């Protein structure tokens, strides 16, 4: 068998309630791929004006996969410094 879902008083399946997000909480840093994507998107849009967004993302993903580790290191270093800053902000926010 299948497991039964928890029900509330009316017999309806219970919905999970989420804790509301604090707008003052620090935001997590973007990944190195997202940084690369944001940097190159406008340039590729101008080069390929008729391309749909999903095709554009496929082009970007292909370029990222073909990049050498040395080229990716620029973005990885940016993420490392952003993570360090985020951890300091998070520590200050939590205390």
N, C-alpha and C positions, 0 to 999 in steps of 0.2 A: 502494500500500500503506500498511498500518498499521505503525506503529513497534513494535518488540518491547520488552517491558519487561525490565529487568535481572533476572537470576535469581541465587539463591544456589547453594551447592554441591549442594543436593538437587533443583535444577530448579524450586523454588518461586519465585514472584515475591518480590523483596526488599521488605521493609517498611522504610519510613523511620523512623529512630529520632529521637526528639525530645530536645533538651537539657532536663534537668530544671530546673524553675523554682526560683529561690531565694526562699524564703519571706520573707527579710529585704529583698528588693528593694522599692523604693517602687512603689506602685500608680499607674497613670496616672489623671488626673482624669476625671470623667464629663463628657459633653458638655452643652451648655446645654439641649438637648431632654430629656435624662435627668433633669437637675436639676428642670426644670419638671414632668416626669412624676411624679417622686417626691413633689413638693410637692402636686400636685393630686389624685393618685390616691385618697387616703383621703377627701377631700371629695366626689369624684364617686361613690365606693363608697356613702357614706351617702345621697347624693341618688338614686342608681339602684341599689337593693339587689339586684334580680334579674338584673342584666346580667352576662353572661359576661366573662371576662378579655379575650378578643379583641375583643369589642364595646366594652369599656371603653377599650382601647388605640386603637380606631378613633375614639372620641369625643375622646380626648386629642389624637390626631394631627390631627384636624379643627380643634380649638381652636388648636393650635400654628400650623397653617397660616394661620388667620384672624387671628392676633395681629399687631399692628403692630410695626414694628422698634423703636419706642420701648419697648414692653412687653417685647420680647425682650432689650433692652439690659441689663436687670437680670441676667438669667441669663448673658448673654455676658460681662458684667463679672466675675461670680462665677467663670466658667470661666477668664478671663484671669488672675485672681489665683491660682487653683488651679494653673494651668499654670506660673506663675512659681515657685510653691512647689515643685512637682514637679520642675522643672528644677534647682533648687538641691539638692533631696534626691538626685536622680539623679547630679548632678555629685559630690556628697560620697560617694555609694555607689560610684561607678565608680573613684574615686581611692583 
